[in-house]
Amino acid sequence: MSISSVIKSIQDIMRKDAGVDGDAQRLGQMSWLLFLKIFDAQEEELEFELDDYQAPLPSEYLWRNWAADNEGITGDELLEFVNDKLFVDLKNLAAPIKLNPRGYVVREAFSDAFNYMKNGTLLRQVINKLNEIDFTDSAERHLFGDLYEQILKDLQSAGNAGEFYTPRAITRFIVDRIDPQLGESIMDPACGTGGFLACSFDHVKEKYVKTTEDHQTLQKQIHGVEKKQLPHLLCTTNMLLHGIEVPVQVKHGNTLNKPLSSWDDEIDVIVTNPPFGGTEEDGIEKNFPTETRTRETADLFLQLIIEVLASPSGAGDNAKAGGRAAVVLPDGTLFGEGVKTKIKKLLTEECNLHTIVRLPNGVFNPYTGIKTNILFFTKGEPTKKVWFYEHPYPAGVKNYNKTKPMKFAEFQTEIDWWGVEADGFASRVETEQAWQVSIDDIIARNFNLDIKNPHVEETVSHDPQELLTDYAKQQTDIQALRDQLKGILSAALSSNSESEAK
C-alpha cells in the first residue's frame, strides 16, 4: 500500500470517531502520533550509533513498546494509557534543555497537544495503519517527506486568515538566492510548519556538508519560532524527518513577545513569510519604538528582522558582511503610509534593499488572493537603488491553483539575471521584466514601493469570460460600498433622532 493511501485510510478511520471534529483536529491527532513514531525511528538509529546512549524518556512511551505491536493494547485500555499516562507524563517530563535536549523537544511538542479520539478501537486501527510506514527505511522516509508537504497543505486549507503554506517553488527560489552557508545562523521568526527551515537545511547539506563535523554544525544552525501549537509540532516533526536529531532551536512562542531593544542575537540569514493581514494581541506593540508602533503583524516582523540581522564586522581579510534576509510581504506593505512609511524609511537607511520580486496573482491560491512580493535586503549599507523584477506567468497560464501551482523552474530567468551582490549586481540589465529605481525617486514618492513595470503598458482584455468576471467583481464591490454607506447613514440618522428626543 502506498504512503498516500495509508494517510487517506487514517483520515477515513478518524472520521468515524465522535471526538474528532474537522480537518484541523484530524491533522492535530495525526501529528502527535507521527511525531512519536518518527522520534522512535530516530531513537533506534541513535542507539545503534552511540556507545554512551541515554534514553531521553521512559522506555514505556517509546512507540515500539506500546504501539508497534498490531495485536497490542486497544479499546478502553489504550485510551486510558494514552490519556492518563502518556500525555500526562510527556507534558510533565523532567527534561532540562542542556542535560536532556531530546526529552525537552518531546515535552515542548506535547505542551499543548491533545488526544481527540474517544474510541480506543479506532485509535488502534489508526496506529496499525501508521505501522505500515517504515521510517527507518531511508527511501520510505524520503517518500514520506514529500507526502508530508501534502499534509501541511491540508493543514493550511483548514487554517485561519493570514496563515498559509508557502509554495515550495517560492521557498526554494528564496533559499537558492540567499544561499545560506555552512556555519551561518539561519532563522525563520514565524516558521509555521518549517518549510523555509527544511529547505535551508537541505540547501546547506547538499552544497556545503562534506564531513560528520559539518553535519553537526548544520544541525545547530537552524533556528525557528512558532506561536501556535499544531504548526510547532508539525515543524518539529519536519526537522526530525530532515535528520535534525535535537531540534531544540525550534521554539514554541511568539517572537514579538519581548522588547525589540532586548534582542542580543545576531542572525546571519533570515528567510520568512510572516503572517500578514492579521493583528497582534494587545500589548505586543509596546515592545517596539513609539514612532513605529502598530498591531499589524507583518509591520512588526519587518522591524524585528531589521533589528536582529547581524551588522557587518571586522576589516580586511576578516571582514564579515551584514546579515541578509528575504521576506514575503503583501502589496499593502509596499504602498502603505503612516507607520509603514517610517518602517520602509528605516529599512532603506539600515539595509541595502537591493531587489523586490513582484509575484503574480494567485501564487497562494486557494488560501488567499492577496498580491505578494519578495523583498531581498542586506544589513549595513543604506539603499542606493532598488531593482524590481516582475515575475510573469508561464506561457499558457492565466492563474495558479491547487492543481497547477507555481514551479521552481519558472524562476530560472530571475536566477540567470541575478548576478552577485559583491560587485553591486553589476551584471544586471533592464529587461521587459526588470527595472531599477533610485533611492532619490523612492524618497520623492514618500517611500511608496508599489512601482509598476514601466516596460508594460496596461493591457485591455477583450476575452468575454474575463470581462464578465471583472464586471461581477465590480458589482460586488459597488454593493459592498452601498451597504457600508447605508450603515453609516442609518447610524447618523438614529444618532440625530436620539439627540432630538432629548
C-alpha positions in Angstrom: 0.0 0.0 0.0 1.3 3.5 -0.9 2.1 6.0 1.8 -0.6 8.4 0.5 -3.3 5.7 0.7 -2.2 4.9 4.3 -2.7 8.6 5.2 -6.1 8.6 3.4 -7.1 5.4 5.3 -6.1 7.0 8.6 -8.3 10.1 7.9 -11.2 7.8 6.9 -10.9 5.9 10.2 -10.8 9.2 12.2 -14.0 10.4 10.5 -15.8 7.6 12.4 -14.6 8.8 15.8 -17.1 11.1 17.6 -14.2 13.0 19.3 -12.5 14.3 16.1 -14.3 17.2 14.5 -13.0 18.6 11.2 -9.7 18.6 9.3 -7.7 20.6 11.8 -8.4 18.1 14.6 -7.7 15.2 12.3 -4.3 16.7 11.4 -3.7 17.5 15.1 -4.4 13.9 16.0 -2.2 12.5 13.2 0.6 14.9 14.1 1.4 13.8 17.6 1.2 10.1 16.5 3.5 10.8 13.6 5.9 12.7 15.9 6.2 9.7 18.3 6.7 7.2 15.5 9.4 9.3 13.7 11.0 10.1 17.0 11.3 6.4 17.9 12.7 5.5 14.5 15.4 8.1 15.1 16.0 6.8 18.6 16.7 3.3 17.2 19.4 4.8 14.9 21.0 6.8 17.7 21.0 3.7 20.0 22.9 1.8 17.2 25.4 4.6 16.5 26.2 5.8 20.0 28.1 3.8 22.7 27.1 6.1 25.6 23.4 6.4 24.5 21.0 7.7 27.2 17.2 7.3 26.6 15.5 10.7 26.7 12.2 9.5 28.0 10.8 6.4 29.9 11.0 3.4 27.6 7.3 2.5 28.0 6.5 5.7 26.0 8.6 4.8 23.0 6.4 3.8 20.1 7.9 0.3 19.8 6.8 -0.5 23.4 3.1 0.5 23.3 2.1 1.0 19.6 4.3 -1.1 17.3 2.5 -4.5 18.1 -0.6 -4.6 16.0 -2.2 -7.0 18.5 -1.2 -4.8 21.4 -3.4 -2.8 23.8 -6.7 -1.5 22.4 -10.1 -0.2 23.3 -10.5 1.5 26.8 -7.1 0.2 27.9 -5.4 2.0 25.1 -7.4 5.2 25.7 -6.6 5.1 29.4 -2.9 4.6 28.7 -2.8 7.5 26.2 -4.9 10.0 28.2 -3.8 9.2 31.8 -0.2 8.2 31.4 1.4 9.0 28.0 0.1 12.6 27.7 0.3 13.4 31.4 3.9 12.2 31.8 5.2 13.6 28.5 3.8 17.0 29.2 5.5 17.0 32.6 8.7 15.3 31.6 11.7 16.4 33.7 14.0 17.2 30.8 16.4 20.2 31.2 17.3 21.5 27.8 21.1 21.1 28.4 21.0 17.7 30.1 18.3 16.0 28.1 17.7 18.1 24.9 15.7 15.3 23.1 13.5 14.9 26.1 13.0 18.7 26.1 11.9 18.5 22.4 9.3 15.9 23.3 7.9 17.9 26.2 7.7 21.1 24.1 6.0 19.1 21.3 3.4 17.8 23.7 2.9 21.0 25.7 -0.4 21.8 24.1 -1.1 18.6 22.1 -4.4 16.8 22.7 -5.8 13.3 22.0 -9.1 14.0 20.3 -10.1 10.4 19.7 -12.7 8.8 22.1 -12.8 5.3 20.6 -9.8 3.2 21.6 -10.6 0.6 18.9 -10.5 3.2 16.2 -7.3 4.7 17.7 -5.7 1.2 17.5 -6.7 1.0 13.8 -5.1 4.4 13.1 -1.8 3.2 14.9 -1.8 0.0 12.9 -2.1 1.9 9.7 0.9 4.1 10.7 2.8 1.0 11.4 2.7 0.3 7.6 5.2 3.2 7.1 8.8 2.3 7.9 10.7 5.4 9.0 13.9 3.5 9.5 14.0 2.9 5.7 15.7 5.9 4.1 13.8 5.6 0.8 10.4 5.4 2.5 11.4 8.3 4.8 12.2 10.4 1.7 8.9 9.4 0.2 7.1 10.4 3.4 9.0 13.7 3.3 7.3 14.6 0.0 3.9 13.4 1.3 4.4 15.5 4.5 4.3 18.5 2.2 0.8 17.5 1.3 -0.2 17.0 4.9 1.0 20.6 5.6 -1.0 21.9 2.7 -4.1 20.2 4.1 -3.5 21.8 7.4 -3.2 25.2 5.8 -6.5 24.9 3.9 -8.1 24.2 7.3 -6.3 27.2 8.8 -7.2 30.8 9.5 -6.7 34.1 7.6 -3.1 35.2 7.2 -1.7 31.7 7.7 -0.9 29.7 4.7 1.6 27.2 3.3 4.4 28.9 1.3 4.6 27.1 -2.0 7.7 25.0 -2.3 8.8 26.9 -5.5 9.0 30.1 -3.6 10.9 28.7 -0.6 13.4 27.1 -3.0 13.9 30.2 -5.0 14.4 32.4 -1.9 16.9 29.9 -0.3 18.7 29.5 -3.6 19.2 33.3 -4.0 20.1 33.9 -0.3 22.5 30.9 -0.4 23.0 30.2 3.3 26.5 28.9 4.1 27.7 26.2 6.5 28.1 27.8 9.9 25.8 30.7 9.4 22.8 31.1 11.8 19.6 30.7 9.8 16.3 31.8 11.3 12.6 32.0 10.5 10.9 34.1 13.2 7.4 32.9 12.2 8.4 29.4 11.0 4.9 27.7 10.8 5.4 24.1 9.7 9.1 24.7 8.8 9.1 25.0 5.1 11.9 27.6 4.9 14.0 25.9 7.6 13.7 22.5 5.9 14.6 24.0 2.6 17.6 25.9 4.1 18.8 22.7 5.8 18.6 20.7 2.5 20.4 23.5 0.6 23.4 23.7 3.1 23.6 19.9 3.3 23.7 19.4 -0.5 26.1 22.2 -1.2 28.4 22.5 1.7 28.3 19.5 4.1 31.3 17.2 3.5 32.1 15.6 6.9 30.3 14.3 10.0 31.5 17.5 11.8 29.9 19.6 9.1 26.6 17.8 9.6 26.8 18.5 13.4 27.5 22.2 12.6 24.5 22.3 10.3 22.1 20.8 12.9 23.0 23.8 15.2 22.5 26.5 12.5 18.7 26.2 12.2 16.5 28.4 14.4 12.7 28.9 14.3 9.9 30.2 16.5 6.2 29.3 16.0 3.4 30.8 18.1 0.8 28.1 17.6 0.9 24.5 18.9 0.0 22.5 15.9 2.3 24.1 13.4 5.1 24.0 16.0 4.5 20.2 16.4 4.5 19.8 12.6 7.6 21.8 12.3 9.5 19.8 15.0 8.4 16.6 13.2 9.6 18.1 9.9 13.0 18.8 11.4 13.3 15.2 12.7 12.4 14.0 9.2 15.2 16.1 7.8 17.7 14.5 10.2 18.0 17.2 12.9 18.4 14.9 15.9 17.7 17.6 18.5 15.6 20.4 17.1 15.7 22.4 20.4 16.2 25.7 18.4 12.6 25.4 17.1 10.8 27.3 19.9 7.2 27.3 20.8 6.3 31.0 21.4 5.8 34.5 19.9 9.0 36.1 18.6 7.4 39.5 19.0 6.8 39.0 22.7 9.8 40.7 24.0 11.2 44.3 23.7 13.0 44.9 20.5 15.8 46.6 22.4 16.4 43.4 24.4 17.4 41.2 21.4 21.1 40.5 21.6 21.1 37.7 18.9 22.8 38.5 15.6 21.4 36.4 12.8 23.2 35.8 9.5 20.3 34.7 7.4 16.5 35.3 7.8 14.1 33.7 5.4 10.4 34.0 6.2 6.8 34.5 5.1 5.5 36.3 8.3 1.7 36.3 8.8 0.1 39.4 7.3 -3.4 40.9 7.3 -3.7 40.0 11.0 -3.2 42.0 14.2 -1.3 41.1 17.3 -2.7 40.8 20.8 -2.9 44.0 23.0 0.4 45.0 24.5 2.7 43.4 21.9 3.2 46.8 20.2 4.7 48.2 23.4 7.8 46.1 22.7 8.5 48.4 19.7 9.7 52.0 19.4 6.9 54.6 19.9 7.2 56.1 16.4 6.8 52.7 14.7 4.2 51.1 17.0 1.4 49.2 15.3 -0.5 46.0 15.8 -0.2 44.8 12.2 1.8 41.6 12.3 3.8 42.0 9.1 5.0 45.5 10.1 6.2 44.3 13.5 8.1 41.3 11.9 9.8 43.6 9.4 11.1 45.8 12.2 12.2 42.8 14.2 14.1 41.4 11.1 16.0 44.7 10.5 16.9 44.7 14.2 18.2 41.1 14.6 20.1 40.8 11.4 23.9 40.8 12.1 25.7 44.0 11.4 28.9 44.0 9.3 32.1 43.4 11.3 35.8 43.2 11.0 38.1 44.6 8.3 40.4 43.4 5.6 40.6 39.6 5.3 38.5 39.3 8.5 35.6 41.5 7.2 32.2 39.9 7.5 29.2 41.2 5.5 26.0 42.1 7.2 23.2 39.6 7.7 20.8 39.1 4.7 17.1 38.5 4.5 14.4 37.5 2.1 10.8 38.3 3.3 7.5 37.6 1.6 5.2 40.7 2.1 1.9 41.9 0.7 1.4 44.8 -1.7 -0.1 46.7 1.3 3.4 47.0 2.8 4.8 48.5 -0.4 2.2 51.3 -0.8 1.1 51.7 2.9 1.6 55.0 4.6 1.9 56.3 8.2 3.8 53.7 10.3 4.5 51.7 7.2 6.3 54.7 5.6 8.5 55.0 8.7 9.4 51.3 8.6 10.3 51.5 4.9 12.5 54.6 5.6 14.2 52.6 8.4 14.7 49.6 6.1 16.3 51.6 3.3 18.6 53.5 5.8 19.8 50.4 7.7 19.8 47.9 4.9 20.5 47.7 1.2 17.1 46.7 -0.2 18.6 45.6 -3.5 15.8 43.6 -5.0 12.0 43.3 -4.9 10.5 40.4 -6.9 6.8 41.1 -7.6 4.9 37.9 -7.7 1.8 37.5 -9.9 -1.8 37.0 -8.5 -2.8 33.5 -7.4 0.6 32.3 -6.0 -1.1 31.5 -2.7 -4.4 30.2 -4.1 -6.6 28.9 -2.7 -5.7 30.3 0.7 -5.6 34.0 -0.3 -5.8 36.2 -3.4 -3.6 38.9 -1.8 -0.8 40.0 -4.2 2.7 39.4 -2.7 6.3 40.4 -3.2 9.7 39.1 -2.0 12.0 41.7 -0.5 15.7 40.9 -0.5 18.0 43.0 1.7 21.3 43.1 3.4 22.1 44.9 6.7 24.8 47.5 7.0 24.7 49.7 3.9 21.9 52.1 3.0 19.9 51.5 -0.2 21.1 53.5 -3.2 18.8 51.8 -5.8 16.2 49.1 -5.8 15.9 46.6 -8.6 12.4 45.3 -9.3 11.7 42.1 -11.1 8.1 41.3 -12.2 7.7 37.5 -12.3 5.4 36.7 -15.3 3.0 33.8 -15.6 4.5 30.9 -17.7 3.2 30.7 -21.3 -0.4 29.5 -21.4 -1.1 30.1 -17.7 -3.5 32.8 -16.5 -3.6 31.9 -12.9 -2.3 29.4 -10.4 -4.5 27.0 -8.5 -4.3 23.8 -6.3 -3.8 21.5 -9.3 -1.5 23.9 -11.2 0.8 25.5 -8.6 3.9 27.7 -9.3 7.0 25.7 -10.3 10.6 26.4 -9.3 11.7 26.1 -13.0 9.8 29.3 -13.6 12.4 31.3 -11.6 15.2 30.3 -14.0 15.0 33.7 -15.8 15.5 35.5 -12.5 18.4 33.2 -11.5 20.1 33.8 -14.8 19.6 37.6 -14.5 20.5 37.8 -10.8 24.3 38.4 -10.7 26.3 38.8 -7.4 25.9 41.2 -4.5 29.7 41.5 -4.0 30.0 43.7 -7.2 26.7 45.5 -6.6 24.9 43.3 -9.1 26.9 44.9 -11.9 25.8 42.4 -14.5 22.1 43.2 -14.1 20.4 44.8 -17.1 16.9 46.2 -17.6 14.5 43.9 -19.4 10.8 43.7 -20.0 10.6 42.2 -16.5 13.3 44.1 -14.7 13.8 47.8 -13.9 15.7 49.9 -11.3 14.6 52.9 -9.2 17.0 55.2 -7.4 16.6 55.9 -3.7 16.0 59.6 -4.5 13.0 58.7 -6.6 11.7 56.4 -3.7 12.2 59.2 -1.2 10.3 61.6 -3.5 7.5 59.0 -3.6 7.3 59.1 0.2 8.7 55.5 0.2 5.9 54.1 -1.8 7.5 51.0 -3.3 4.4 49.9 -5.3 6.2 50.8 -8.5 4.6 49.5 -11.7 6.7 47.9 -14.5 7.5 50.9 -16.9 8.0 48.5 -19.8 4.5 47.1 -19.8 1.5 49.1 -20.9 -1.9 48.5 -19.4 -3.4 45.7 -21.5 -7.1 45.7 -22.3 -8.7 42.3 -22.3 -11.4 41.5 -24.8 -11.9 38.0 -23.5 -15.7 37.7 -22.7 -15.2 35.4 -19.7 -12.6 37.8 -18.2 -14.8 40.8 -18.8 -17.8 39.1 -17.2 -15.7 38.1 -14.2 -14.4 41.7 -13.8 -17.9 43.1 -14.2 -19.2 40.7 -11.5 -16.4 41.7 -9.1 -17.1 45.4 -9.7 -20.8 44.9 -9.0 -20.0 43.1 -5.7 -17.6 45.9 -4.7 -20.3 48.5 -5.5 -22.9 46.6 -3.5 -20.5 46.4 -0.5 -19.9 50.2 -0.7 -23.7 50.8 -0.8 -24.2 48.6 2.2 -21.4 50.4 4.0 -23.0 53.8 3.2 -26.4 52.6 4.3 -24.9 51.6 7.6 -23.2 55.0 8.1 -26.4 56.9 7.2 -28.5 54.8 9.4 -26.2 55.2 12.3 -26.1 59.0 11.7 -29.9 59.2 11.5 -30.5 57.2 14.6 -28.0 59.4 16.5 -29.8 62.6 15.3 -33.2 61.3 16.3 -31.9 60.3 19.8 -30.4 63.8 20.3 -33.7 65.4 19.1 -35.7 63.2 21.6 -33.5 64.5 24.4 
